[in-house]
Amino acid sequence: MTNVMHRLSEIVRRQPRAAALISDAQTVSYQDLGVRIAEIARSIDIWFLTHLGREAGSSDAIGICMGKSTDLYASILAILATGASYVPVDPLLPAQLQAHILETCRCRLVLAAPDTRLPVSGVCVAPPGEAADSHPSQSAAWAFPCRATGQDRCYTIFTSGSTGRPKGVQIRHDGVLHLVEWMLREIALKESHRVLQYSTINFDASVLDIFPALLAGATLCIPRDDQRLSATGLAEFCARHRIHQAFLPPAMLSVLDPQQFPTLETLLTGGEACSPAVIQAWAAERRFYNLYGPTECTVLVAFKRMEACQARTNIGQAIDGARLHVLDEQMQPAVRGELHVAGPMVSQGYMGDSLATTRKFVLCPEVDEGRLYKTGDIVERDACGDLHFLGRLDRQVKVRGFRVELEEVEGVLVQSGCLQAAVRLSPDGQLVAYVVLPPQIGLDALRQQLAQHLSDYKVPQCFIPIQQLPLKASGKVDFDALPATTPRLAAGASSRPCEPILSLWEEILDLPQGSLDAHSDFQEAGGTSIKAIRLLSAIEERFGVRIRFSEFLDNPTPHFLYNAIPHP
């Protein structure tokens, strides 16, 4: 099969009545999915014929801006059927970033929910299937086109921009198919399996959910956002729909109870290291894989199956077809150095940014005949051939004249018993560690552990215990949101009419008693999505009231929560 849609057409032909998509509200068979793909693809082609005098093709990028629904997935697949590539545009992104994405990719058409407004002129925004006022086919034929080749672009996903302005990573069909084939072989994904679609489509982890499931003939299960962002709601959704496989980031795993996921046979995670406690809890009764791969390499290039007794996460070994080279500063093979990736999964480069592409995608004929992607990750290969992540090139700092890899210090903190840890350099040149500690470990014991494993200049001078690390939407640590050493007190903290809720907020946000008042804003007080999940779970457990995540986002104050709980 030369592209994603050729493979899907075989699945539709083989098992038309099987469930392709399931949500609490709807079940869509493969045949019905195929019909909807054909309808939307036809409307896209009519729009291109009307406005550009030709059908859509491989040179076109089509935006998609909508929340999770069965039409979201039909729209992605319809775009691919026309030969074009899809470009996720998060509806919640700032307008400036939305404009950057659409302008960089030169999108002329965006499939979006009704009433969507985007900040770019000259772009048509239309609901799926209505781009040309087309009507459903009377014959309900599902024979959608399959125009792309393996070398054509499949999607462009923008990086988080942690090192600068977000860059659009272009991924080909053959890279996605390579990922799918590996998943079918190694993970043994079957037609009878049900796969959770957790990640939003603007993150490349969604590719790991969507394409292996549908191209295996399995069922993709789609939770609502309020279910996805609730520990209880997610557990109930997975149990109700008998989920077999899920990809969940380590931060989410740390707030979930493995016992509430009885049907989950295969768990995938990645993006950050898991604590030993998370590994022990989740690896005991299921297959648990740590996956490693930059966005620039089609999600995944290495994996490691983790055991409950494992003390730390490692990158593991290459998936089939990926060639992983550890090179020193002279681009020579080394035991310890920067990880470079070659193989069919390597991206075409960054959309509209030839300078960044030249800098990150390099040639080194002495090492590999193909292009190498410079990951910026410092790794070490052990005697068994496994790769271990040591840190990032761009998170090296100097302390008293010595180079320090901040991730190395964070790794030792986690190995020493911290549930989570983040380290940064203060303006006065001191290392500051933000640590989430279990009850049995104190700061004095932690310092002693670090002194046994780190040079003295690598031991943080300041430790700040917190309840939970702040996270970005991608699941990575938000260093800008880490609290100051001395939390700022809120104005009017003396008025405490919502005492039970205020105390809970201060506990979860790691603030001194009296820091908040009834009208404090959760996000302004240091709240994150993971902390919100913990807060709402604690309220449900303590007061027996379930509050939707979306309701709390609309009213993120102690006053709202206090009025939502029963009072004597």
Secondary structure, 3 states (H helix, E strand, C coil): CCCHHHHHHHHHHHCCCCEEEECCCCEEEHHHHHHHHHHHHHHHHHHHHHHHCCCCCCCCEEEEECCCCHHHHHHHHHHHHCCCEEEECCCCCCHHHHHHHHHHHCCCEEEECCCCCCCCCCCEEECCCCCCCCCCCCCCCCCCCCCCCCCCEEEEEECCCCCCCCCEEEEEHHHHHHHHHHHHHHHCCCCCCEEECCCCCCCCHHHHHHHHHHHCCCEEECCCHHHHCCHHHHHHHHHHCCCCEEECCHHHHCCCCHHHCCCCCEEEEECCCCCHHHHHHHHCCCEEEEEECCHHHCCCCEEEECCCCCCCCCCEEECCCCEEEEECCCCCECCEEEEEEECCCCCCEECCCHHHHHHHEEEECCCEEEEEEEEEEEEEECCCCCEEEEEEHHHEEEECCEEEEHHHHHHHHHHCCCCEEEEEECCCCCEEEEEECCCCCCHHHHHHHHHHHCCHHHCCCEEEECCCCCECCCCCECHHHCCCCCCCCCCCCCCCCCHHHHHHHHHHHCCCCCCCCCCCCCCCCCCCHHHHHHHHHHHHHHHCCCCCHHHHHHCCCHHHHHHHCCCC
